[in-house]
Every structure is written in structure tokens, then in C-alpha cells.
Amino acid sequence: MKHGGCVSLTSLPAGARGKIVDINAGAGLRRRLEAMGLRLGTEVTKICGLPLGGPVVVQARATRIGLGHGMAGKVMVEAIRAQ
């Protein structure tokens, strides 16, 4: 599913917030991400991400989660503007 104005977690700048709007993955990876607390509608903050395929660290509520680059690339977020 395509969403206008959305980017993957790998493309979200460090320190930026976003709301998960789609997960472009099969059922197994979807279940794994949901078990970690990453579901549609969840707000996340990208803590850091290493370039060239390194891991991506995000915070969802009070939990920090490290994702592989490929896995993070399948999670689409809509950026939330700072108020």
C-alpha cells in the first residue's frame, strides 16, 4: 500500500517522530513486529540509525527497540511535526 508523504524508518531522520501507517511485510514479520510493540498507529521516535545497512534504534512508548536495516525498511511512517 502506498501512502503519500510517508517514509520508511530507515529514511526517517534521527530524532524525528512518526506514526506507523503500514508494514510492507509478510505475516511472520508483522507478528514479530507487533510482539515488539510496533503496530499500525503506534508513534515512534527514531533514536539512531547507522548508514549502509546498520541497525535502526527506535523508541515506542517507554521501550527502545533495535531493528535490522531490512526490517526497518519495511515499516512505513508518517512524520509527526514538532509543535
Secondary structure per residue as TSV (DSSP state, phi and psi in degrees):
chain	resnum	aa	ss	phi	psi
A	1	M	-	360.0	132.4
A	2	K	-	-97.2	140.8
A	3	H	-	-128.8	129.1
A	4	G	T	-69.8	136.2
A	5	G	T	77.2	11.7
A	6	C	E	-105.0	151.7
A	7	V	E	-134.5	163.9
A	8	S	E	-80.0	164.5
A	9	L	T	-60.6	-29.7
A	10	T	T	-67.8	-29.0
A	11	S	T	-90.6	-15.8
A	12	L	S	-68.5	131.2
A	13	P	-	-66.2	149.7
A	14	A	T	-59.9	136.6
A	15	G	T	90.5	-12.4
A	16	A	-	-83.3	154.1
A	17	R	E	-108.2	150.4
A	18	G	E	-153.8	161.9
A	19	K	E	-112.1	129.3
A	20	I	E	-68.3	123.5
A	21	V	E	-116.0	-15.3
A	22	D	E	-163.3	150.9
A	23	I	E	-128.1	109.2
A	24	N	-	-86.8	71.4
A	25	A	S	-149.6	168.6
A	26	G	-	-74.7	176.4
A	27	A	H	-61.4	-38.5
A	28	G	H	-63.2	-47.6
A	29	L	H	-68.3	-36.6
A	30	R	H	-59.3	-46.0
A	31	R	H	-62.8	-40.7
A	32	R	H	-62.9	-44.7
A	33	L	H	-65.5	-40.3
A	34	E	H	-64.1	-36.8
A	35	A	H	-64.4	-27.3
A	36	M	T	-84.9	-4.6
A	37	G	T	97.5	7.9
A	38	L	-	-100.4	94.8
A	39	R	-	-120.6	166.3
A	40	L	T	-57.6	134.4
A	41	G	T	91.3	-11.1
A	42	T	-	-73.2	134.2
A	43	E	E	-88.7	132.2
A	44	V	E	-128.5	155.1
A	45	T	E	-119.5	127.9
A	46	K	E	-80.6	119.7
A	47	I	E	-82.2	-51.1
A	48	C	E	-163.0	162.4
A	49	G	E	-154.6	129.7
A	50	L	-	-86.9	141.4
A	51	P	T	-71.2	167.2
A	52	L	T	59.7	43.0
A	53	G	T	90.4	10.4
A	54	G	-	-75.4	172.5
A	55	P	-	-69.8	159.4
A	56	V	E	-119.1	129.6
A	57	V	E	-109.7	126.0
A	58	V	E	-125.6	159.3
A	59	Q	E	-117.7	126.4
A	60	A	E	-121.7	114.9
A	61	R	T	58.6	-121.8
A	62	A	T	-102.2	13.3
A	63	T	E	-113.9	132.6
A	64	R	E	-97.4	134.8
A	65	I	E	-128.7	129.5
A	66	G	E	-97.9	127.1
A	67	L	E	-120.6	144.6
A	68	G	-	-65.3	155.8
A	69	H	H	-57.4	-44.1
A	70	G	H	-64.4	-41.0
A	71	M	H	-65.9	-45.0
A	72	A	H	-64.1	-30.2
A	73	G	T	-68.5	-16.3
A	74	K	T	-91.9	-8.8
A	75	V	E	-96.5	114.6
A	76	M	E	-97.5	132.3
A	77	V	E	-126.5	152.4
A	78	E	E	-103.4	120.9
A	79	A	E	-61.7	141.1
A	80	I	E	-106.4	123.4
A	81	R	-	-74.7	142.2
A	82	A	-	-70.5	143.6
A	83	Q	-	-103.3	360.0
